[in-house]
Amino acid sequence: MRHEGRSWRWLLAGAALTATLAGCAGGETAPERTPSPTESASVEAAPSDAVPQREPYVWQRMAPSTACLGAMETAADEPDSAAANPLIVETLSACASAAEWLSALEREPGALGMTERAEIGRLDLEVSCWKNESTPVCADAVAVGAIEPVD
């Protein structure tokens, strides 16, 4: 008897689910309602609250200095990511500008664990400059508007 009660519950639950899905799949729908003036105002105000989109940072590709490229190669040659972190920070001081650093990273993407197919850009600067704002590369990146200054 107990088993029969369960099967009826499952049958009723299945019937309710089927009826609900039938209503969603093109059965009877609720009439469309007109938003109130306050709802309309809040919907219209939403775009002004949106985060402004930044233009992509385009840097002038250049031939990196020997010191900059050497530091990037050293970081790229380190297989242990924990040991590579301080080497990546060193690249931010070995290179003189954000454009030079990105140009060196483009030649040695393995420094950040990337492949030759990686798209190098602003995000790489932002991640590398986090907590390293005083380095020449990061100070230049802020100055040229490639990254936002840290508050």
Order of alpha helices (4+ residues) and beta strands (2+ residues): alpha-alpha-alpha-alpha-alpha-alpha-alpha
